[in-house]
Amino acid sequence: MRPIAHIRIDVFKQTQADFARLAGVTQGTVSKWEAGTLAPSQAEMSRIRTAAIRLAMKWDDQWFFVVPTASIGVCSSPPVSA
């Protein structure tokens, strides 16, 4: 999962269209971000960050660059056997 997809899906829990409105771009632009063919500009990242803070969401600027391992199904502890 690309970092911007993590932000949209796991942090904001929004559709591409809703996230696009929040970021001030089109749904097609969000799709390109998630496909890796376009990167969000600093202004777009700033709008996303500002929205997260305004909505009192947990936020970390590193999420623009690295997906937290818990978000990609990696478990830090071994499974418990029955």
JOURFEN-V360499 format. One record per backbone hydrogen bond with DSSP energy under -1.0 kcal/mol. CO is the residue of the C=O (numbers start at 0). NH is the residue of the N-H. E is the energy in kcal/mol with one decimal. If there is no record, write none. Layout:
CO_NH_E, CO_NH_E
//
This chain:
1_5_-2.1, 2_6_-2.2, 3_7_-2.3, 4_8_-3.2, 5_9_-2.1, 5_10_-1.3, 6_11_-2.6, 7_13_-2.1, 14_18_-2.6, 15_19_-2.3, 16_20_-1.8, 17_21_-1.9, 18_22_-2.1, 19_23_-1.2, 19_24_-2.6, 25_29_-1.7, 26_30_-2.3, 27_31_-2.0, 28_32_-2.4, 29_33_-2.5, 30_34_-1.7, 31_36_-1.8, 31_37_-1.1, 40_44_-2.7, 41_45_-2.4, 42_46_-2.0, 43_47_-2.1, 44_48_-2.7, 45_49_-2.8, 46_50_-2.1, 47_51_-2.2, 48_52_-2.4, 49_53_-2.8, 50_54_-2.1, 51_56_-2.9, 52_55_-1.7, 59_62_-2.1, 60_63_-1.6, 61_64_-2.3, 61_65_-2.4, 67_70_-1.6, 68_71_-1.4, 68_73_-1.7
//
